[in-house]
Amino acid sequence: MRAANITEAKNNLSKLIKKVRHGESVLILDRSIPVARLEPLPLGSSEADEARLAELERQGLLKRGKGKLPKDFWTRPRPQLKGSAVDALLQERKEARW
């Protein structure tokens, strides 16, 4: 666990939050006396899940759906691929101009 005095926490809050996002806890000290602890949300909690989804959405890596899937969605036949995905990838690599 990392410790930071109040001044350091105030001046480097973004860096400390980044450490917390990566699973580290930060103990906040006031004149060498512990007064608070920054901890990551427990994995699997609804708050942690919501925060992670919001971050992925902000980065443009995810777009949350709206509405519901049709009732027969999981029983519908899957679309058939024409040819092999591997062959298509290899062909695309051959045609690419580096």
C-alpha distance (Angstrom), angle and dihedral (degrees) to the residues before:
residue distance angle dihedral
M1 . . .
R2 3.76 . .
A3 3.82 120.6 .
A4 3.80 125.1 -150.2
N5 3.78 130.9 177.7
I6 3.79 118.6 -128.2
T7 3.81 94.7 -99.5
E8 3.80 92.1 50.5
A9 3.81 91.0 46.2
K10 3.81 91.3 50.5
N11 3.81 93.5 47.6
N12 3.82 96.1 42.4
L13 3.79 103.7 30.5
S14 3.82 93.7 130.7
K15 3.81 91.3 53.8
L16 3.79 91.8 47.2
I17 3.81 91.7 49.0
K18 3.80 88.8 51.2
K19 3.81 89.6 54.7
V20 3.81 90.1 48.6
R21 3.81 90.1 50.9
H22 3.80 87.6 56.4
G23 3.81 91.4 54.3
E24 3.80 103.1 -93.7
S25 3.81 122.7 129.7
V26 3.80 121.3 -136.9
L27 3.79 123.2 -153.2
I28 3.83 114.1 -150.5
L29 3.81 114.9 -145.7
D30 3.80 130.3 -161.1
R31 3.79 108.1 -161.2
S32 3.81 90.5 -23.8
I33 3.81 92.4 -49.9
P34 3.82 116.3 115.9
V35 3.81 110.5 -120.4
A36 3.80 105.6 160.2
R37 3.78 143.8 8.0
L38 3.81 128.2 -144.3
E39 3.79 109.3 -150.8
P40 3.78 133.7 172.3
L41 3.78 117.2 -107.6
P42 3.80 112.3 -99.2
L43 3.79 113.2 -93.7
G44 3.75 113.1 -103.3
S45 3.80 94.4 25.8
S46 3.78 114.8 130.6
E47 3.82 90.6 -121.1
A48 3.81 92.2 53.3
D49 3.81 91.7 46.8
E50 3.80 92.1 48.7
A51 3.82 91.8 47.8
R52 3.82 91.8 49.9
L53 3.81 92.9 48.3
A54 3.81 91.1 47.7
E55 3.81 90.6 51.1
L56 3.82 92.7 49.4
E57 3.79 90.0 47.5
R58 3.81 91.3 49.4
Q59 3.81 89.8 52.5
G60 3.79 90.3 51.6
L61 3.80 92.7 -117.8
L62 3.78 95.0 115.1
K63 3.76 137.7 31.8
R64 3.77 116.1 -163.3
G65 3.75 117.1 -134.0
K66 3.76 123.7 -120.5
G67 3.75 122.7 -144.7
K68 3.78 128.9 9.1
L69 3.78 135.1 -61.5
P70 3.79 116.9 -107.0
K71 3.81 112.6 -94.7
D72 3.81 92.4 -114.1
F73 3.83 94.6 47.6
W74 3.82 96.4 111.3
T75 3.80 94.2 44.4
R76 3.80 97.2 48.6
P77 3.81 116.0 110.0
R78 3.78 113.3 -100.3
P79 3.80 119.0 -117.3
Q80 3.79 113.6 -98.0
L81 3.78 118.4 -119.4
K82 3.77 117.9 -130.9
G83 3.78 103.4 -132.1
S84 3.77 128.0 -22.9
A85 3.79 123.6 -42.0
V86 3.82 88.3 -141.2
D87 3.82 91.5 53.2
A88 3.80 90.3 49.0
L89 3.82 90.6 50.6
L90 3.81 92.6 48.6
Q91 3.81 91.0 47.8
E92 3.79 90.7 49.9
R93 3.80 90.4 51.1
K94 3.82 90.9 50.9
E95 3.79 92.0 51.4
A96 3.79 94.7 46.2
R97 3.78 115.6 105.8
W98 3.76 111.8 -142.6
